[in-house]
Amino acid sequence: MAEITEVRIYKMENSGNLRAYATVTLDNSFAVHGLKVLEGEKGLWVSMPATRSKKTGEFKDVFHPISPEAREGLINAVLEKYNEEEQGEAS
């Protein structure tokens, strides 16, 4: 599995349920932009980068983890960094 070597959080204000965008660097070699931290009824969750199909209007992920373990690791890394920054602002 690729190592997550950096997570950057770009907070959004007054954007409905969108709390932040995130960029994740893998193995100090690849950057994935456009992950979203969203607030839902059950708390925070992470959306993968996606584009909208011109034909159907449906969203299609342009990047996503294949295994459940990779997905969990990516989501946890993004939410951990987001929560760290939230706590840093509260101090």
BELVENCOR-V305426 format. One record per helix or strand of 3 or more residues. SS is the DSSP state (hx for helix, st for strand). FROM is the first residue (numbers start at 1). LEN is the number of residues. If there is no record, write none. Layout:
# BELVENCOR-V305426
((SS | FROM | LEN) (SS | FROM | LEN))
This chain:
# BELVENCOR-V305426
((st | 4 | 8) (st | 18 | 9) (st | 30 | 11) (st | 43 | 5) (st | 50 | 3) (st | 59 | 3) (hx | 68 | 23))
